[in-house]
Amino acid sequence: MVVLRKGEWVWVDSGQGVAIGAEVKLTDTGKLQLIDDEGKEHEINKKKEDGFRPMHPTSVNGVDDMIRLGDLNEAGLLRNLLVRHKDGIIYTYTGSILVAVNPYQLLPLYTTEQVHLYTDRRLGELPPHVFAIADSCFFNMRRNKKDQCCVISGESGAGKTESTKLMLQFLAAVSGQHSWIEQQILEANPILEAFGNAKTIRNDNSSRFGKYIDINFTKGGAIEGAKIEQYLLEKSRVCRQAPEERNYHIFYCMLMGMPAEQKKILSLGNASEYNYLTMGNCTSCDGRDDIKEYAHFRSAMKILMFSENDSWEINKLLAAILHLGNVHFEATILNNLESCDVMTSHHFNMAVKLLEVDPKALEKSLTQRSFMTSRESVTKPLTSAQAMDGKDAFVKAIYGRLFVWVVGKINKAVFKPPPEDTKYVRQSIGLLDIFGFENFNKNSFEQLCINFANEQLQQFFVKHVFKLEQDEYARENIVWKHIEYNDNQRTLDVLANKSLNILALIDEESNFPKGTDTTMINKMNQVHGKGDVYVPPKNNHDTQFGIQHFAGVVHYDSKGFLEKNRDALSTDLIQLVEKSSNKMLKQAFQNELSSNGEIASANPKMTITPKNSLRQQTVDAKKRAPTLSGQFRQSLDALMKTLTACQPYFIRCIKPNDFKKPMLFDRDLCMRQLRYSGMMETIRIRKAGYPIRYTFDEFLERYRVLLKSSLCDPKVESPQKCAEWICETVLAGQDGDWKTGKTKIFLKDFHDTMLELERMKELNEKALLIQRVLRGYKYRRQFLRQRSSALVIQKNWRGYKGRKLYRVVQLGFARLQAKVRARQLQHHYQQKRVAAVRLQAQTRGYLARKEWQRKRRAVILLQTNTRGMLARKQVKKMKRDMFLSAKERREEELAALERQRRLNQVLQQKKEKEASTQSESITAQEMVDDIFGFLPNMVGGQEGQAPAGFKDLEKQGERTRPEEVDLDDLPMVEDIPEEDYDDLDEYSFSKFASMYFQGAATPTHIRQRLRQPLLYHEDEGDVVASMTVWWIILRFMGDLPEPKLVQGQGARGLRGSNMVNNSLDADLALRQDRRLSHMVGLDQRVLRNQKNRKVSTVPEEPAPKGRKGSTFTDLLSRNRKASAKPEEVILNRKGSSAVDATPRARKGSTFTNMLSGGRKTSSIPEEVPASPSRGMRKPSIIQEESEEGEEVSKPPTVQTISEEDEILVGEGPTLDRPMTALEKLHSIVGYAIVRRDLRDEIYCQICKQLQENGNRSSFYRGWILLSICLGIFPPTERFIKFLQSFIRFGPMGYAPYCAKRLRRTVANGVRGEPPSWLELEATKSKKPIAVSVTLMDSRTISLPVDSSSTSKEICQLLSEKVSLKDTFGFSLYVAIYEKVWSLGSGREHVMDAISQCEQEVKRKGGQEQHAPWRLYYRKEIFTPWHDCKEDSVSTDLIYRQIIRGLRFGEYKCDKDDDIVQLSAKHFYIQYGSDCGLDNAKTVVQDCINSSLLEAKTQDKWLQMVSTAHAQGPYINSRQKAAGVKAEVVDYARQKWPLFFSRFFEAAKLAGPALPKNKFIVAINWTGITFLDEKERRLLQLSYPEVTGVNTMREGKTFGQSVSLLTLKGDFSLNAVMAGNIAELVHMFLGGLRERSQYAVALQEVNQDDPTFLSFKKGELIVLIKDDELTVGRGWIKGKNERTGKTGAVPTDAILVLPTLTKPTNEVMSLLNLSPDQRKSIMAANQKETGTVERVAPVSLKEFSYEYFRQPIKDVNRQVISKNVAPEKLWVKSREPIKQPLLKKLAGNSELSHRACLAFTAILKYMGDYPTKQIQSPLELTDQIFGPATKDEALRDEIYCQIMKQMTSNNNRFSLEQDQQLLW
């Protein structure tokens, strides 16, 4: 009786013969119940307890080797496979036999790592695997010099073919040669599977033939060749398929994958059109891609040396088979005999064509049969059924022989015959993939042959296993009796060995003339009917007989046995093949055609002979064709001989279910397969001996509890002695039949059961003892803890009550005090208020009376003087009238008029004469001087007082004299190749005009107003701007006179003009301040510090109130300009307003912003009216966000011409006043900079006015204008060749000058500012500009520049001049007054910066031509690997910069001691060991900031610096000054990394949440930092945390976005300088990885070889760079940080970290996490800090794309002008709408009408719609908001209408009214 406990496992009778495992569990009611492996519940009662057996512990969780199972029976075997299958383990050992369960899913078990893992390992050392069997075969072959074989068996669908392919792959990989022959062997599988595999009900890729692959190896272990033997192909499948099954794969692959041209030639269609492919009603297979498989099949045929002709001939035969399947027969009567005819069809004609036979011969062979009588040949017609059978036999013969030919062709390619040398011994490994035991509902001749083969293999298997068992006992010296096992020899005798065996009887009946299936079964009944192997039929009419196989009885149906065994073909068809012209067909039937003897007929009474041997039928009458069973037995005998000579291995493939589903285990199916496979025979053999085996150590470890140490101490005695003592003690009184060997102890099953029971008993007793002691200890400890806790609670509770009472009393007293004090304060307040009111009343009365009296006196005085003046005038008039009569007065008036007329006439003649004389004598140079008359005699620049913070670089009172430079000899830039003028002849300006000018515009000079632009422009703003520019060009060239102010215009016109000019001037000042307030470098700190100490001589506007000064406030104070294209929003790091095609960022400009009003503003309604209290600074595109996340409002952009202005160009307030030449020039250039599409228009207008211009003054003015424009902006690619051609014909001196300026501008891109005074002076003289650049060591160098010179060019010239090698990070800086900013070392134009400085001077009331700007050359950024030793010049310049920064407060130290140490080092560098007092004073003045000198006295600093200098280590060590400079530079680099950074404006598009979405990206040598406008760090990233960076163009915004991939999340940033960000970060990451010594492991690598380094995933690897291993070969030497070991590391297994120092623990932990884990951690951190992701704003334009209706096409408007822009629904309009804006209202007529009325009311309210009747605002608001309050659908419509009227609205009154509506 078994005692059941919770959690134990037992065996339960399942009712199906095999016990099932069950676990004892406790129910909710406290009763025990059993839950078996299938989830079924079993009750426990006394009747069933006898049927329970305890389960051995090895059967609970399963074992790798089933020989170690304690329950060595069918149930234990089956449950072990079930448990492992549930865990996803498909391989299990039974000794050396591998059992493989088909998982029906892809598992990661066959990778290259697995191949390396199982290579050269002992069987059983690693978990079971098919690679382990293959490895044992390979290495046993090499060690033992003996051939190996592996028998792979199992049912269809069990995975035999896949196991064979895996064995082949492993052998090919482990041979190590990777030769062509290995590839050919592997590629043979796709061909064999295509011809021999098909989809069945049980398997999608079932092998319908057996194969034995013999792989030959050289002595060195390399594959030398292979040979394939095939067995028993299922030819009947070609003509017949069961339901839901397919024909062979090759047919479907050919139809799906063959090119359409070839299919057309073979007249092939789809698979559903052919009878041979549709009998199973299945033409597709879910698990196969026929197109892909056909491609693989074709490539395999090429590899195996199949020619294109071979492939085509095979396709022809396969197509012929398909066409023959569609051939049908029509029954007829011929000579009173049933006959048939072939039905006419396209398929029959194609079959004839493909088989290359005569149509009549084929028809005759299929419908008739020839017989030989004794003297003549007789022809007999066939019925339609017989003809159909004959056709199918012919098709099967073709396919079967084609398959044999294909296998032979493969063997020719892969088989290498052995050499004739007798000493040469070839080693081989054979793989047998053969059909398993089959037992269907209906079994035929094929099943008999298959089961006969399995009987042979079972006999071979049992003998091998029995031999292994004997070897085991012999190895352990166990004396044992002979073990009886079930031998199937008797079955083999009945089938094939004895005389008159069953196969012999079948052959005899096949050859017997009158033999039939009935006579065959009668003979079998007579010979074998009395034996126990053969099972005779139940009665005489039954055609089934049975055979007792090793796996059970199988009943066979004898119908068709003889026909299948004969495998004969009609002689007519053989003769047909012989006459065929198809060579492939003849090769396939070569054996039949080569035989001249007679062939056995299908009719045993007749014989068939070829025509040429009709007379010789009696000679070879006794010769018979070999039967199918005979051929099969012969092949099987040869196979068994081969297997017997080899050392065998066995793989038993098991199919877990019939549904091909994963994780489904059918117990009955698997048990049946285990019986078929012979596993139970192995179990019986093991059970007959000693099935339970333990090593002595294992036995002692498990049963140690049964050992009494007092009698047998395991510390003294050996494990064998202890094991024997346990057995003698516990098994005393039992059967003593247990044995001890050399290393193991052998037990019977019941011995193991007794030991387990005793072990459980002892364990229970020991457990009770442990429980008793532990429970006592537990409860004592719990009592003591509870008692101490109670005391603590009592103490704290009493204290709490006392404190609570005290607080109540204290609160009462506090309230009493508050009441009393409140009454006192109230009384005092009332008294003071009464007194204040009385005093105010008296004071206000007195002031009012005083003011009234003053006004009264002023009025009386004014009246007095006015009346006196009028009286005096009246008196004078009366006196004059008294002296002159009326006639005299008239004569006097006429005389005066005559004198005035004559005087005017004389003056006019004199003026005309002087003008004529002057025009004749004027020269070209004088004309130029006259045009540039606004220039002073000398244009300065770099004059006046130096900017704050840089005065020390110049001598007191005067500037340092620059080095003398010959401007003519020094090149400005690298030589640019000039144009080939010979190619420009065809690019005339007249030709361009004829191609691109609009309307009737001519390319010659005119003096009239244009009706439309010369070129076509899509943008309406460009059209208006073109007309404005034309007007200004005519006035500049003198072709139109300047307008005069007419007095009749009145005050209104003047006020309007002044208002616009004032607004433009205000906007100019705003933008000038914005342009020069941003400072990219951190030098602004110095300037602010000085500003606090000293008042500047130049007035500065006050900063906005409540605004804290910051390093980046000015950087963030730039605004985004409106784009010319509505869909483009300009995002520029430096506030660009011009759309430039060049990738670099463009700067904004004072006047470009003024002119940008002519172009359309952005659709994003981001600009609101400016508040005067905001000061003169504009916000940046990075809007300053408040703590609550709200953005600061922006002032609007002033527009010169709006979209809705209907006035003519030139009649507006801007152009109706006189303009200076400089204003005209700035306006023309400004429009070109702002509007990219206007540049060609401007050049065309200038060229037009220069062509055929007879006015000399106008002509020269035009060329001067053209030369200036060529230095500012380039033309487009369309016009550049024409412009170059036009320039060639310029006046003397201008052609080469203009051509050079054009080349330079095209090379360096468009400018962002108007020409400076320096440029105009250089244009006047046509010479380069000389500028001076000051270095930090006070040197000043003069350099030649021109209008297109960039900071990169100047930095290159400077570095060459001063011999600077390490040029990275040095940039050009511009300074004026207290403002400094960096131009970098890229494509920024230098003259733009100078132009900005001149505009700044003008804004402050100074003279532009004498702007005191300066250029400096400074260090901006360090590389992470910066080394001061590389370039001493670079180190000296940086050192000088640092010392200056200390003096002026740019660089500040936290401690005074740090400043003292730096000063001491400067002391040593300057004066060495000389400690003089004067030197010390000089050092203090050089290094100590004035604020520090005020905090401490100069004497104190002198003492500290002198002491530090005297105690410095460098004095004693005599260290060189260069080394100390390097120390200072390294200190500054480490101390102030943010001061040596490059800054970029960015807006976050996507990524982890940050406190703000718009910020500054600071990049320096330490990493990347995100800063807000108040210098707060939003995020800091080191370079190891950055995994990648890339840029991509954005569609909606004209700019670039950069994607920053980091361990803390991926950020998508929008920045115009995105390319520079990506380039800089990419350079730093690449340089760090090249120099890095640290890497992290990406995967785990375990190597036994000490040469290779073993490491786990995520561990830190220290790289050791030497010449032994190189990265190029895929290996590098490394050291494991954890283990300290060194070895070779594969480069693809590690990730090199971009760092020069050891990465932090935080970085390592992030690297070891998955992306999802990192994301969750970052989300948790953001949740803790309260960071919320913000949603990006959406403009009305973007909203309209998705929700607004389509614009209305006005046909009449389009006919009038093709330049009219399409309707923009999101922009302000003055016309009422005819349809609502939202498309969701378009279908509702009532709502549409109400929406249109509401919009009209909005126009009236804003003053944009004229109306005769004046309506009150209340009535209009009712019309606007009334419908929306009643119908919710109209609310969004009203909001959209109001926002539409606010977009691009330049009317101030209208905008204010609209804001009231929105409010």
Disulfide bonds with the S-S distance in Angstrom:
none
